[in-house]
Amino acid sequence: MINIDNIRADFPILNRQVNGKPLVYFDNAATSQTPQQVIDVIVDYYSNYNANIHRGVHTLSQEATDLYEDARLKIQQHFNAKHSYEILLTSGTTHGINLVANGFTSLLDAHDEVIVSALEHHSNIVPWQMLCERTGATLKVIPMTTDGELIMNAYEALLSERTKLVFVNHISNALGTINPIETIIQKAHEVGAAVLIDGAQSCPHIKPDVQALDVDFYVASAHKMCGPTGVGVLYGKEEWLDKLPPYQGGGEMIDQVSFEKTTYAGLPHKFEAGTPNICGGIAFGAAVDYMNAIGFDAISRYEHELLEYATAQLLEIEGLEIIGPKDLKNKTSVISFNLKDIHPYDVGTILDKMGIAVRTGHHCAQPIMDFFNIPGTVRASFAFYNTKAEIDALISGVKKAKMMLS
Ligand SMILES: *Cc1c(COP(=O)(O)O)cnc(C)c1O
């Protein structure tokens, strides 16, 4: 059970006012807010432990290293990775995808095919297009229905022995669709293809088990799950991480360096060149602890209640259309909508005047907007610290925007 008053007390930002109104923060799919428990860890790090890691003999460096490696273990446990060295700390989802896409350059040629879905964030499209340009491989796209759900028999028809890699998001940031990744992974493996899942949008709501999923790569960002910006995770199966060459060269990732020949460090350091976001990594561990203490079952149940509550009320507004799955079982607490003949940006601007933060635009997913032939949507995305009273404020704000703009 979610004790909403206790939870809200953990988030100092929820007390602030915007344009003279209490903040209603419904842009959680872009970034989540940070609880005091995580803020305290950041302050504590810079107040007491700040030092570079993995190389110092001095006490501070060892303490900072221990905290950072403890965070890696927490993240390993959270994702149920078999080995801690399969957990690479990155600067975020985008970094993780680029690392894998870069690594596949030497593994693909012009006869190969890779598969993406029509429901992706630009982060999970562009690095692969760049990979295809480098290698000559062909990019195929899993189509979707007008409800924003992937067409699975079209996916199966795309798979062949030419398919080397499949990359889809677990949950769409633009529409909230939950994709059937278990089936996607299983079918890809039947033809010998590897699978990368973009978990940026799932990790705030559910706890993925990478071993049960048997997924090859899984990426996420800390800042969407109560952690800081600039840090994230790339889980990779050991056998795949061993096959991929290093992404960036520099300190930390080497074994021996001479001008004749350099040898690389083992996992995970082979992929962690340079000084990482040490404080961010430690705070990411604290964010994982924070969310697990509340519990992902409780979080997703509560958020689903918010989704149902908001959906029912929004649909009563005449001329309002929700884009995405009609069956709420297939989506998370993200609602993308438009008011007939009104530009989403105008709705967002009026809501902001009332202290309500929503996202407007294409949500880094232009192909989805093109598919629906719209310039963008208004997106309200809920977290476990939001309330039904805040949704009531959104509903009256949308009604007011409609009146002012039509
Ligand atoms: C936010 C997001 C990304 C990009 O994450 P960054 O933290 O900006 O790297 C990628 N994919 C999805 C589905 C997202 O929601």
The ligand as a Tripos MOL2 file, in Angstrom:
@<TRIPOS>MOLECULE
LIG
   15    15     1     0     0
SMALL
NO_CHARGES

@<TRIPOS>ATOM
      1 C1         14.0360    9.0470  -21.8680 C.3       1 LIG1
      2 C2         14.1180    7.9370  -22.8430 C.ar      1 LIG1
      3 C3         15.2990    7.6790  -23.5350 C.ar      1 LIG1
      4 C4         16.5200    8.5420  -23.4210 C.3       1 LIG1
      5 O1         17.0100    8.5780  -22.1140 O.3       1 LIG1
      6 P1         18.2100    9.5800  -21.7260 P.3       1 LIG1
      7 O2         18.2030    9.5710  -20.2450 O.co2     1 LIG1
      8 O3         17.8430   10.9150  -22.3230 O.co2     1 LIG1
      9 O4         19.4400    9.0150  -22.3280 O.co2     1 LIG1
     10 C5         15.3090    6.6120  -24.4030 C.ar      1 LIG1
     11 N1         14.2350    5.8260  -24.5620 N.ar      1 LIG1
     12 C6         13.0850    6.0310  -23.9020 C.ar      1 LIG1
     13 C7         11.9330    5.1030  -24.1120 C.3       1 LIG1
     14 C8         12.9800    7.1070  -23.0250 C.ar      1 LIG1
     15 O5         11.8420    7.3210  -22.3730 O.3       1 LIG1
@<TRIPOS>BOND
     1     1     2 1
     2     2     3 ar
     3     2    14 ar
     4     3     4 1
     5     3    10 ar
     6     4     5 1
     7     5     6 1
     8     6     7 2
     9     6     8 1
    10     6     9 1
    11    10    11 ar
    12    11    12 ar
    13    12    13 1
    14    12    14 ar
    15    14    15 1
@<TRIPOS>SUBSTRUCTURE
     1 LIG1         1 GROUP 0 **** ****
